[in-house]
Amino acid sequence: AAAEEYYRAQGYKVTNPIRHGLKADALWAEHIGKDITLLLACDCMVLLEGWEYSRGCRIEVAVAKVEGIDTYEAEDFRGISADKRGMLTQNK
């Protein structure tokens, strides 16, 4: 939640897969399907520490690569100039 709040405060539209609107008891396939649908509407993906331990996140990263969606480790994204970040994260 802290990362989401940080990026919103910076003026970015944040898509958090945890807040995708499905009930917690929905099937895992439904969750990942919704997450990928949301991802496809994003301009880039910022990865939080430990992402590599999440099966769903690894799948999302693979989809992002196939679809040409830039992925960034959170600490690297913060190091990109504001002008470039703005170009990368404009709403589609």
C-alpha positions in Angstrom: 0.0 0.0 0.0 2.9 2.4 0.7 4.2 2.1 -2.8 0.8 2.6 -4.3 0.3 5.7 -2.2 3.8 7.0 -3.2 3.1 6.7 -6.9 -0.3 8.2 -6.7 1.1 11.2 -4.8 3.6 11.6 -7.7 0.6 11.9 -10.1 0.6 8.4 -11.6 -2.5 6.3 -12.2 -1.7 3.1 -10.3 -3.2 -0.2 -11.2 -2.8 -2.5 -8.2 -3.7 -6.2 -9.0 -4.8 -6.7 -5.5 -7.6 -4.2 -6.0 -9.0 -5.7 -9.2 -12.6 -6.2 -7.9 -12.8 -10.0 -7.7 -13.9 -11.7 -4.5 -11.1 -13.3 -2.5 -12.6 -16.8 -3.0 -12.6 -16.5 -6.8 -10.4 -19.1 -8.6 -6.7 -18.3 -9.0 -7.2 -18.5 -12.8 -9.8 -15.7 -12.6 -7.5 -13.6 -10.5 -4.5 -13.9 -12.9 -6.8 -13.4 -15.9 -8.1 -10.1 -14.5 -4.6 -9.0 -13.5 -3.4 -9.6 -17.1 -6.4 -7.8 -18.5 -5.5 -4.8 -16.3 -1.8 -5.1 -17.2 -2.5 -4.8 -20.9 -4.0 -1.3 -20.3 -0.8 -0.1 -18.6 2.1 1.7 -20.1 4.7 0.2 -17.8 5.0 -2.1 -14.8 6.9 -1.3 -11.6 8.0 -4.3 -9.6 8.3 -4.3 -5.9 10.9 -6.1 -3.8 10.3 -9.8 -3.7 8.2 -9.9 -7.0 10.2 -12.9 -8.2 8.7 -15.1 -5.4 5.2 -14.5 -6.7 4.0 -17.0 -9.3 1.4 -14.5 -10.5 3.9 -11.7 -10.8 6.3 -13.8 -12.8 3.5 -14.5 -15.2 2.6 -10.8 -15.4 6.3 -10.0 -16.1 6.4 -12.6 -18.9 3.2 -11.1 -20.5 4.6 -7.6 -20.2 7.7 -8.7 -22.0 5.8 -10.4 -24.8 3.5 -7.3 -25.1 6.3 -4.8 -25.1 5.3 -3.2 -21.8 8.4 -1.8 -20.0 9.1 -3.3 -16.6 11.2 -1.6 -13.9 12.4 -2.5 -10.4 10.9 0.1 -8.1 14.3 1.6 -7.1 15.3 1.9 -10.8 12.0 3.6 -11.7 12.5 6.2 -9.1 15.9 7.0 -10.6 14.4 7.8 -14.1 13.9 11.4 -14.8 10.4 12.8 -14.2 10.0 13.7 -17.9 10.8 10.2 -19.1 8.6 8.6 -16.4 5.7 10.9 -17.4 6.0 9.6 -21.0 6.1 6.0 -19.9 3.1 6.1 -17.5 0.5 8.2 -19.4 -2.9 6.6 -19.3 -3.9 4.7 -22.4 
